[in-house]
Amino acid sequence: MTVTFPNETQDYRHARVALLRREVRLRREMEAVAAELRALPAGGEVPEDYPFDCIGADGAPATVRLSELFRGGDSLMLYHYMFPRHAEDRRPGPTAGAMARLPLSEGPCPSCTALIDMWDGMIPHFEGLGGNLAVVAKAPIERVAAFARDKGWKHVRLLSAANSSFKRDYHGEGADGQQAPIMTVFKRWPEGTIRLHWASEMLFEPPDPGQDMRHMGTVEPLWTLFDLTPGGRPDADEQIEYGCCRPVRRN
């Protein structure tokens, strides 16, 4: 089917049709990659039933095990939140709320924070259709919960691995203690064994020239929206706050 829009030229239509063919090929390749991901053989069994800190239903700190994070299905996605941020990240931190009083190095990563902002409103749809996602920080759970209140997050499930080796074992933390924003996906097999199914290992591959790692590119709507604009992605990183968009709350 060929469509046209008002006042377009033949040059535009020819170029657009050629690009559309590439878009269709890209969609097919993405579907093929997703099918291969689903068909991966069994990954390594988790070495222990890791404990995570959380905020319980009564609002008090509690502990939950990895096995208890599965909710009726056989899959569990755990995103490793860089909280604290990387030591070389000098982007400004929050100017209001509980995190404004923290040293910059102990605060949350702006890019991870932006990603969780994008996900929070989507979580009811994701869980309603059978998805299972939680976010794991290294910071104490009380600190993570306080920042979530400042951000107004209502739906994303937040955990802390401050008291386990989970992030270190699954490359969400380096030997030097620096955090890394990897996604890990686990599968619970029929006999109850939990194994790693997939992880965003592109994080550790060299990026192409002029690109960042883009290991989570297909689930970052902020950047895929920019891909549809004439200017493309801006040469800038996510920030905790943007003065252009709304008044900045200050204590």
N, C-alpha and C positions, 0 to 999 in steps of 0.2 A: 504494500500500500504506500502510495506517495502522497504526502500532504504538502501544501504550500501555505505561506503566511503573507499578510498584506505587504505589497510593494517590494518583495524580495527579488533579487536578480538571479539570472541563470547561473552566474559564477557561484553565488551563495548556495543555490540548490544543489549543484553538482558536487561542491565540496561537502555539503552537509550529508548528502546521500553516501558519499565515500566514507565519511566519518561514521555514519550510522552502521555501515557494514562492519567496521572495526569494533564498534560498541557491542554488536551482537556476538562477534567472535569472543570478545572479552567476557561477556556474560556466560557464554558456554564454557570458557576456560575456568571461570570462577566456579561454576557448577561442578566441573570435572574435579577440580582441586578439593572442593567440599566433599565430594563422594569418596575420594581417596582418603581424606581425613577420617571420615566416618568408618572406613574399612580398615584402618590401621590394625595390625595384630596387637595382642595384649602387651601393654607396657609393663614397666617394673612395678612390683607390689610395693605399697608404701611400707616403710620400715617400722612404723609405729603408729598407734592411734593418737595422733598429735593433740595436745590440749590447746585450746584457744581461750583467751579472755573475751568476754562479751558483757553487755548490759542486759540483765535478766528482765523478765516481765514486770518485776517489782521495782525496777529502776536501779537496782544495786548490782555491783560487779559480780559476775558469775563465770563459770568455766564450762565449756562445751568441747566435746571430742570431735575429731574429724568425722568419725562414723555417724555422729549424731547430726551432722550438717546435711545429710541426704534427706530430701523431703518427698518421700513417696516414689520417686523415680530412681534411675540408676546413674545419673550424672550430677556432677558438682563442679562449678567454675569458681576458682579462687583467683582474684586479681590482687597482685602484690602492690599495695599502695606505698609510695615513697614518702613515708611519714615516720621518721624525719627525712627531709629532702637530701639531695646529694650535696656534699660539702662545697662543690664548686658552683652551685646554683646561687647566684646573687640577685635574682629577681626579688622585688619587694614582697614582704610578707603582709599579712592582714594589718590594717590600721585600727581595727576595732574588734572587740570581743576577747575571748580568753587567749587566743593565740597572739594577740598584739603584744603581750607582755613577755613572750618567749624569745630567747635568742633565735636569730634567723635560722641557724643551722639545725635547730630542734623542731622547726615548724614544718608544715606540709608542703609538698611539691606542687607548684601551681599547675603543671600539666596534668598530673594525676587528679588534682582537685577538679580541673575543668572536665576531665573524662567522667568523674563520678557525678558532677553536675548534670551532664548529658544523660547519664544512666538513671538517675534517681526517679524521674518522672516516668521512665519506661518500665521500671521494675514490675509494677502491677500487671502490665500486659505480658511481660516475659514470664512471670510466675504463673499468671492465669493460663498461659498456654503450655505450662509444664517445665519452664526453665528454672534453673537453680543457680544463683550467683551470690557470692559474698565477697567482701573486700577486706584484705588482711594488711594491717599496718604493723610496724614494729614499736611504735610509740605506745605508752600505757593506755589502756582502754578508756580510762577516765578522760584523758586528754583528747583522744579521738572522738569520744562522745560529745565533749564540750565544743569541739570544732564543728561537728555535725549539727549541733543546735544553732550555732552561729550561722551556718550555711542554710539552715532550714531544710536539711535532708530529712525525709519522712519515710522513705521506702527501702533504701539500700541497706543491706545487712552488714554491719561493721564488726570486725574482729581485731584482736591484737595477738600477735605471736611473740610478745615480749618474753614469755616464759617457756618457749620451746625452740627447737632448732629447725622448725619447718621452713622458714624463709631461707636459711642458709642451705638446707638440704636441696631445695628446689630452685636455687639460683635467684631468689628474690633478694639476696644479700650476699655481697662478696666477702672474701676472706678479710678485707679491711673494714668490714662493717658497713660499707656503703650500700644503700638500697638500690634495687633495680625493679623496673615496672613490668615484670613478666606476668603473663596469664597462664595459669595451669588448670587443666581440665582433667578431672578424675572420673573413673567409671567403677561402679560397684557391680561385680559379676554375680551371677545367680547364686553361687555358693557363699557369697558374702565377702569375698576378697576385694579389696580396693586397690586399683592400679592407676598409675598415670596413663591417661589416654592421649593427651596432646599438650604441648606447651608452645608459647610464641617464641621459638628459638631464633627467629629472624632478628630478634633483639641483639644477638651476639654476632650477626653477620655484618661485614663492612657495608655501609650504605652506599648507594650509587652517588656520583658527584652531584652536589647541589641538593641532596635530600637528607632528611633525618632518617632514623632507623625504620620508621613506618611499619613496625612489626604488628601494630594493632590497627592498621589503616582502615580496614573494612568495617570497624565498629566505632569509628570516631566521626560522628556526623558533622562536627564543627569543620573538619578539614575536607571532607567529601563534599560539603556544601560549597566551599570555596573553589573546588575543582570545577564547578559548573559556571563560575563567573568569568567575565572577560579578563580580569586581572589575575586569576588563579590564586594560589595560596600566598598570603602576605609573608614577607621576610621578617617574621616576628614570632615570638613564642607566647603561649597562653600566660595570663597574669591572674593573680588572686583577685584584683580589683581593676576596674576600668573607669576612669573619671569621666569618660565621654557619655556613658550610658545611663547612669543614675547617680544621685547624690551619694557620696561616700559617708556612711555612718561613722561617727567618731564618739568615743566615750568622753 
